[in-house]
Amino acid sequence: MSKPSLARGTRDFGPAQMTGRNYIFDTVRRVFQRYGFLPIETPAIENLSVLMGKYGDEGDQLLFKILNSGNFAEGITEEQLQEGYKKLTLKVSEKGLRYDLTVPFARFVVMNRSDLVMPFKRYQIQPVWRADRPQRGRYREFYQCDADVVGTDSLLCEAEIVLMIHEVLRGLGIMDFTVKINNRKILSGIAEVIGAPGQEGPMCVAIDKLDKIGKEKVEQELLERGFSAEAIEKLQPIYVLANNQTDSFANLRQWLAGSEIGTKGITELEEVWAKVKNFGLASPQLQLDVTLARGLSYYTGAIFEVKANGVQMGSISGGGRYDNLTGTFGMPGLSGVGISFGVDRIYDVMEELKLFPDNQSVSTQLMLTNFDADAEAYGLGVLRQLREAGINAELYPDASKLKKQFDYADRKRIPYVLIIGSEEIQTGVLSLKNMHTGEQQKLTLEEILTRMA
């Protein structure tokens, strides 16, 4: 008989881990709801016609595809077998596991557009799957917590995303973080002013490595990617802007004065900053980062990335503005903006910083002892009243020695044990033991309910 094992890139979560994860989920969910977002869920399985072609070639390869039920290979000819796995895949598989929550959301909006109140604010907390190579911080199954607003171009949405990020992370106790913001239009403007319009993609791939390989090697890579020495020379202000936040908007505006689209991007970001300021956010942890270039194939406006500082894990959240979320499903021109929190990464950060509350793993507040049938019968009545009062309580299931029952309560970290013996049944005065201090008190059930409420 073979030993049971987990599929690579997946994990079990025991009670301790699930308590921490639920603490994150609950905090994120409360903030989303406070900002007017409504919950939706979409199926784990989507038609491949919905998923394919939305994530680029690499993303399509990372999709987990599901074999058709029954004889999936029926009807495949020798000629089709020679066509290569891409074409063959479409013959044997029509469905796949969702790769993210954004494409299913776009499908949902198109299919339900007549029922949705626009602008539509939705949040979604569900697992996604990617056939990626597993490593630290990267799993094949992981949760995403997404919030998006679609049907409006208002920059108030970007400002509210900044506020939500601060509220979520501060609510979790992560105080040292940076919300980095850029704008896709600024990147287009930079490409224009250096004389390489439309080349922001390859330009950003090189610049994105600045922290890792340094300026000299970035410029060498730009040369290899076909940028002229003149263009690289004109790019010099980006290094100053990347390292100096003083007067960054004014300096950027001066540099991009010759680019209409770049200037528009600066104006948009300045408006986001102004709205956050008007809200009165205490000590905003915002940073303009002109080298931030994620999601260039779909983001059209603001780009967000959130980093937790002083920990091994880097990015813990990201998002941006897109102008054509539903275009591939025949509903063009619907603008939206969204943010996604990486629960698994946030969990690792909180564990490293020891931010989970000590009492989070305690689910039972009070355990009732069980000595015999009479004590159990009496205890069930007490148990009902405790639970009706909102107290998490359980009755030890077997008639056992007191030491065994105390050991159980200790191992589950149950803070209080209610001892019910024949004397307690007769008098109605029960013995409440504090498992932390060892102190024991005689109290009526009414007194216990008042104390623990």
Sequence and secondary structure as in RCSB ss.txt:
>XXXX:A:sequence
MSKPSLARGTRDFGPAQMTGRNYIFDTVRRVFQRYGFLPIETPAIENLSVLMGKYGDEGDQLLFKILNSGNFAEG
ITEEQLQEGYKKLTLKVSEKGLRYDLTVPFARFVVMNRSDLVMPFKRYQIQPVWRADRPQRGRYREFYQCDADVV
GTDSLLCEAEIVLMIHEVLRGLGIMDFTVKINNRKILSGIAEVIGAPGQEGPMCVAIDKLDKIGKEKVEQELLER
GFSAEAIEKLQPIYVLANNQTDSFANLRQWLAGSEIGTKGITELEEVWAKVKNFGLASPQLQLDVTLARGLSYYT
GAIFEVKANGVQMGSISGGGRYDNLTGTFGMPGLSGVGISFGVDRIYDVMEELKLFPDNQSVSTQLMLTNFDADA
EAYGLGVLRQLREAGINAELYPDASKLKKQFDYADRKRIPYVLIIGSEEIQTGVLSLKNMHTGEQQKLTLEEILT
RMA
>XXXX:A:secstr
       TT     HHHHHHHHHHHHHHHHHHHHTT EE    SEEEHHHHTTSSHHHHHHT  EEE SS TTTT
  HHHHTT HHHHHHHHEEEEE S SHHHHHHHHHHTTTTS SSEEEEEEEEEE     BTTB SEEEEEEEEEE
S   THHHHHHHHHHHHHHHHTT  SEEEEEEEHHHHHHHHHHTT TT HHHHHHHHTTHHHHHHHHHHHHHHHT
T  HHHHHHTTHHHHHHH  TTHHHHHHHHTTT HHHHHHHHHHHHHHHHHHHHT SS  EEE TT  TTTTT  
SEEEEEEETTSS  EEEEEEEES TTGGGT TT  EEEEEEEHHHHHHHHHHTT S GGGG   SEEE   SHHH
HHHHHHHHHHHHHTT  EEE SS   HHHHHHHHHHTT SEEEE  HHHHHH EEEEEETTT  EEEEEHHHHHH
HH 
